[in-house]
Amino acid sequence: MGFTRRTLLRTAALGTAAAGLQAMTSNAASAAPSGHPAAGEQEQLQALYRAARDEGGRATLYMGGDAPGFFDFIPQAFLAQFPGIQVKTITDLSKYHDARIDNQLATGNLVADIAILQTTQDFDRWKAMGELLRYRPVGWDNVFDNAKDPDGYWASAYYGAFAPIVGIHQAPTDPSDFRATDLLSPVFTDKIISTWPNDDDAVLFQYKLFIDQYGWGWLEKFAAQRPTYVRGLGGSIGGVVSGTYLASPAGAGGTGPNSVQVLPAHDRFPSWAQRAAIFRRSPHQATAKLFLSWLLSRQAQQDVIAGFTWSVRADVAPPAGLKPLADYRTTDPLDFPKFMSDRAAVERFKSQVELYVGAVQGPNPADPQNTLGRTPGRF
């Protein structure tokens, strides 16, 4: 997700996680008090840790992602700080996790304690249904306003962003000068790889921003370039990073010897705050509160989150090589939630895009054997 100037393939993510774990276990960071003026964040976390152990010390996290275990480095960092706690992390495409959660709520069979998903509209809907727990985690006052619910029903784990990834020799001297119309050059014919836009709403939104700027004729000419479509980001990012392909219109990371991540100065690109919440009917609320508070703490945001993307906290610097997200004038983290909120419009647009790119093909990359089922992660 927009994520830094390095590849967000799983191996890179795990390498970042290892560095974060080392920093967390060797340095007890503290931050300005938030929520409880008499106690620093680490003291607050220790109190939550005691409550979580008294409860039984376990929770289930449903996390949006498109490869098995892709984001496991986040709960691993948490567990390194709080021994004896168990967190079962189930990674799947957000659009499948929200269906699971809806079915679990409808059948009175809730397994998920915490959800961290790309489907921003679900959190507004679950809030309106009364299904989210009102909880302001540690660090709440330092979280940007566009990354938290004003009523306290959800916060966000990190900012994500998608933007083009381009071959190092095809990018302009200043990569930010790259435009979507450059993808129409003959040099990119048969050399573009993309995640199916009709399979991932954030990729779809990048296509929409291009079409809004350049018209449907852009997509017609783009389709004539005979791009290769894959499910999940791993294949589209990896295809350019490896040098097999020369561009992907929407990805995250991807800067390496063969490629560069473009954060365009002329085209708009999607960014958003990846929302996180605890369910009101969660069977493990104390442990869920500990996890969410740890995730929003300055230590975790600095040592784990800022190692691969922008933190949602105002007191944590952006990753090396990136400006604060607000300094990029061609993106607004509020635009994607607005797009996601009108599901009928999303589906109409998606159906039109499918006329150009074809129907999605291939197994779910996060669950290739289709084994997760309706209630994964039950203790």
C-alpha positions in Angstrom: 0.0 0.0 0.0 1.9 3.0 -1.0 4.2 1.7 1.5 7.8 3.0 1.3 10.5 2.7 -1.2 11.0 -1.0 -0.9 9.1 -4.0 -2.1 6.2 -5.1 -0.1 6.5 -8.7 -1.0 6.1 -10.9 2.1 9.8 -11.4 2.6 10.5 -7.7 2.7 7.6 -7.3 5.2 9.0 -10.0 7.4 12.5 -8.4 7.3 11.0 -5.1 8.4 9.1 -6.9 11.1 12.3 -8.5 12.4 13.9 -5.1 12.7 10.8 -3.8 14.5 10.8 -6.7 16.9 14.5 -6.1 17.7 13.8 -2.4 18.4 10.8 -3.1 20.5 12.5 -5.6 22.7 15.6 -3.5 23.3 14.1 -0.1 23.8 11.2 0.7 26.1 9.8 3.8 24.4 7.3 6.2 26.0 5.0 9.0 24.7 3.0 11.9 25.9 0.0 10.8 28.1 -3.2 10.2 26.2 -6.6 9.5 27.7 -5.2 9.0 31.3 -3.1 12.1 32.2 -1.5 10.4 35.2 0.1 7.5 33.2 2.3 7.2 30.2 1.4 4.9 27.4 3.5 2.0 28.5 1.9 2.1 32.0 -1.5 2.1 30.4 -0.5 -0.9 28.3 0.7 -2.8 31.3 -2.7 -2.3 33.1 -4.4 -3.6 29.9 -2.0 -6.5 29.8 -3.0 -7.5 33.4 -6.7 -7.3 32.4 -6.1 -9.4 29.3 -4.3 -12.1 31.3 -7.2 -12.2 33.8 -9.6 -12.7 30.9 -7.6 -15.6 29.5 -5.2 -13.7 27.2 -6.5 -14.6 23.8 -8.2 -12.9 20.8 -8.9 -13.5 17.1 -7.9 -10.9 14.5 -9.3 -10.8 11.0 -6.9 -8.8 8.9 -7.3 -7.8 5.2 -4.5 -9.0 3.0 -3.9 -11.0 -0.2 -1.3 -13.6 0.9 -1.4 -16.1 3.8 0.4 -14.6 6.7 1.3 -11.4 4.9 0.8 -9.2 8.0 1.8 -11.7 10.6 4.8 -9.5 11.6 2.3 -7.1 13.3 0.9 -9.6 15.8 4.3 -11.2 16.2 5.7 -7.9 17.4 2.7 -7.6 19.8 3.3 -11.1 21.2 7.0 -10.4 21.7 6.0 -7.6 24.1 3.2 -9.4 25.9 4.2 -13.0 26.5 1.4 -15.4 27.4 -1.1 -13.7 25.1 -2.5 -15.6 22.1 -3.7 -13.8 19.0 -4.9 -15.9 16.1 -4.5 -13.8 12.9 -6.5 -14.7 9.9 -5.5 -13.0 6.7 -7.9 -12.8 3.7 -9.2 -10.3 1.3 -11.3 -7.8 3.1 -14.3 -8.4 1.0 -14.4 -12.0 2.2 -13.7 -11.1 5.8 -16.6 -8.7 6.0 -18.9 -11.4 4.6 -17.7 -13.8 7.3 -18.2 -11.2 10.0 -21.7 -10.4 8.8 -22.6 -14.1 8.8 -21.1 -14.6 12.2 -23.2 -11.7 13.6 -26.3 -12.9 11.8 -26.0 -16.4 13.2 -24.9 -15.4 16.7 -21.6 -17.1 16.2 -19.0 -14.3 16.3 -15.4 -15.4 16.2 -13.6 -12.2 15.2 -12.7 -10.0 18.1 -10.9 -7.4 16.0 -11.1 -6.5 12.3 -8.5 -4.5 10.4 -9.9 -4.1 6.8 -9.8 -2.1 3.6 -13.6 -2.1 3.3 -14.1 1.2 5.0 -17.8 1.3 4.4 -18.3 -1.8 6.7 -17.1 0.1 9.8 -19.7 2.8 9.2 -22.4 0.2 8.7 -21.4 -1.9 11.7 -21.3 1.3 13.8 -24.9 2.2 12.7 -26.0 -1.4 13.5 -24.6 -1.1 17.0 -22.1 -3.9 16.4 -18.9 -2.0 17.3 -17.5 -1.4 20.7 -17.0 2.2 21.6 -13.3 2.3 22.7 -10.7 5.0 22.4 -7.3 3.2 22.5 -4.1 4.4 24.0 -2.7 7.2 21.9 -6.1 8.3 20.6 -5.5 12.0 21.0 -2.4 11.8 18.8 -4.2 10.0 15.9 -5.0 12.2 12.9 -8.7 13.1 12.7 -9.2 11.4 9.3 -7.9 8.1 10.8 -10.5 7.7 13.6 -14.2 7.8 14.2 -15.2 11.0 16.0 -17.5 9.0 18.3 -14.8 6.5 19.2 -16.1 3.3 17.5 -13.1 2.7 15.2 -9.5 3.9 14.8 -7.0 3.0 12.0 -3.9 0.9 12.0 -1.9 2.7 9.3 -2.3 4.6 6.0 -2.1 2.8 2.8 -1.7 4.1 -0.7 -1.6 2.6 -4.2 0.3 4.2 -7.1 2.1 3.1 -10.3 5.3 1.0 -10.2 7.5 1.5 -13.2 10.7 0.0 -14.7 13.7 2.1 -13.7 14.6 2.8 -17.3 11.1 3.7 -18.3 10.6 6.2 -15.5 11.3 9.9 -15.9 14.3 11.5 -14.2 11.8 12.7 -11.6 9.6 9.6 -11.2 6.7 11.8 -9.9 6.4 13.2 -13.4 5.2 9.8 -14.7 1.5 10.0 -15.9 -1.0 7.3 -16.6 -0.9 8.3 -20.3 2.7 7.2 -20.4 1.4 3.6 -20.0 0.0 3.9 -23.5 3.4 4.1 -25.1 4.4 1.2 -27.3 7.3 0.4 -25.0 4.7 -0.9 -22.5 2.8 -3.2 -24.9 2.6 -6.7 -23.4 4.8 -5.4 -20.6 2.1 -4.2 -18.1 0.9 -6.3 -15.1 -2.0 -5.3 -13.0 -4.0 -6.6 -10.1 -7.6 -7.2 -11.4 -9.3 -3.8 -10.7 -12.6 -5.6 -10.5 -11.2 -7.8 -7.6 -9.7 -5.1 -5.4 -11.6 -1.9 -4.7 -8.4 0.2 -4.0 -7.0 -0.8 -7.3 -10.4 -0.1 -8.9 -10.3 3.4 -7.3 -6.9 4.1 -8.9 -8.4 3.1 -12.3 -11.3 5.5 -11.5 -9.0 8.4 -10.8 -7.2 7.8 -14.1 -10.5 7.6 -16.0 -11.8 10.7 -14.2 -8.7 12.6 -15.4 -8.3 11.1 -18.9 -11.6 9.6 -19.8 -12.8 6.1 -20.8 -10.7 6.4 -23.9 -7.7 6.0 -21.6 -8.9 2.6 -20.4 -9.7 1.5 -24.0 -6.1 2.3 -25.1 -4.7 0.8 -21.9 -6.6 -2.5 -22.6 -5.1 -2.5 -26.1 -1.7 -2.7 -24.5 -2.6 -6.3 -23.6 -1.8 -6.1 -19.9 -1.5 -9.2 -17.8 -4.0 -9.4 -14.9 -3.4 -11.3 -11.6 -5.2 -11.7 -8.3 -3.5 -10.0 -5.4 -0.8 -7.4 -5.2 2.1 -9.8 -4.8 2.1 -10.9 -8.4 1.7 -7.4 -9.9 4.4 -5.9 -7.7 6.8 -8.8 -8.1 6.3 -8.8 -11.8 7.8 -5.3 -12.1 10.4 -5.7 -9.3 11.8 -8.8 -11.1 12.1 -7.0 -14.4 9.7 -9.3 -16.2 7.2 -6.5 -16.7 7.8 -2.8 -17.0 4.9 -1.3 -15.2 1.9 -1.8 -12.9 -0.7 0.9 -12.7 -1.5 0.4 -9.0 0.7 -1.1 -6.4 2.7 -0.5 -3.2 6.4 -0.3 -2.6 8.2 -1.8 -5.6 11.4 0.3 -5.6 14.5 -1.8 -6.3 17.2 -2.4 -8.9 14.6 -2.8 -11.7 11.8 -0.5 -10.7 10.6 2.5 -8.8 7.4 3.4 -7.0 5.8 6.5 -8.4 3.9 8.9 -6.2 2.7 11.1 -9.0 2.7 14.9 -8.9 0.2 15.3 -11.8 -2.2 12.2 -11.5 -4.2 11.5 -8.4 -3.6 8.4 -6.5 -5.6 6.6 -3.7 -4.7 6.7 -0.1 -6.7 5.7 2.9 -6.6 4.9 6.6 -6.9 1.1 7.2 -9.7 1.0 9.8 -9.6 -1.2 12.9 -12.3 -1.9 15.4 -13.4 -4.3 18.2 -16.8 -5.9 18.0 -19.3 -5.2 20.8 -20.1 -8.9 21.0 -16.4 -9.8 21.1 -15.8 -12.7 23.5 -12.3 -11.4 24.3 -12.7 -7.7 24.8 -9.9 -7.2 27.3 -7.3 -8.8 25.0 -8.7 -7.0 22.0 -8.4 -3.6 23.8 -4.8 -4.4 24.7 -4.0 -5.3 21.1 -5.6 -2.2 19.6 -4.1 0.1 22.2 -0.6 -1.4 21.6 -1.1 -0.9 17.8 -2.0 2.8 18.3 0.8 3.4 20.8 3.7 5.5 19.8 6.1 2.7 20.2 4.3 0.3 17.9 3.5 3.0 15.3 7.1 4.1 15.3 8.9 0.7 15.4 6.5 -1.5 13.4 4.1 0.6 11.3 6.5 3.4 10.2 8.9 0.7 9.0 6.7 0.0 6.0 4.1 2.8 5.7 2.8 6.1 7.1 1.7 6.1 10.7 -1.7 7.4 11.7 -0.1 9.3 14.6 0.9 13.0 14.3 4.0 12.4 16.5 5.5 9.6 14.4 7.7 10.5 11.4 7.0 9.1 7.9 9.2 6.2 6.6 12.6 7.1 5.3 12.4 8.7 1.8 8.8 9.7 2.1 7.2 13.0 3.0 4.2 13.2 5.4 1.2 12.0 3.5 -0.5 15.4 3.8 2.3 16.9 1.8 1.3 14.9 -1.4 -1.2 17.2 -3.1 -2.5 14.6 -5.4 -4.0 12.3 -2.8 -6.6 12.7 0.0 -7.2 9.8 2.5 -10.9 10.8 2.7 -11.6 10.3 -1.0 -11.4 6.5 -0.9 -13.9 6.1 2.0 -16.3 8.4 0.1 -15.9 6.2 -3.0 -16.4 3.0 -0.9 -19.5 4.4 0.8 -21.8 4.2 -2.3 -21.8 0.6 -3.0 -24.3 0.8 -5.9 -22.0 3.3 -7.7 -19.0 1.1 -7.0 -20.7 -1.9 -8.5 -21.9 0.1 -11.6 -18.4 1.4 -12.2 -16.8 -2.0 -11.6 -19.2 -3.6 -14.1 -18.1 -1.1 -16.8 -14.4 -1.6 -16.1 -15.0 -5.4 -16.5 -16.1 -4.8 -20.0 -12.5 -3.7 -20.8 -10.5 -6.0 -18.6 -12.7 -9.2 -18.5 -13.9 -11.3 -15.6 -11.7 -12.0 -12.6 -9.9 -15.4 -13.0 -7.8 -17.5 -10.6 -8.0 -18.7 -7.0 -8.1 -16.4 -4.0 -4.5 -15.6 -3.3 -5.0 -15.4 0.4 -6.8 -18.7 0.6 -5.7 -20.7 -2.5 -7.0 -24.0 -1.2 -10.3 -22.5 -0.1 -9.9 -23.9 3.5 -10.7 -20.9 5.7 -14.5 -21.4 5.7 -17.0 -19.3 7.6 -15.5 -19.2 11.1 -11.6 -19.4 11.0 -9.7 -18.6 14.1 -12.0 -20.0 16.7 -10.3 -20.9 20.0 
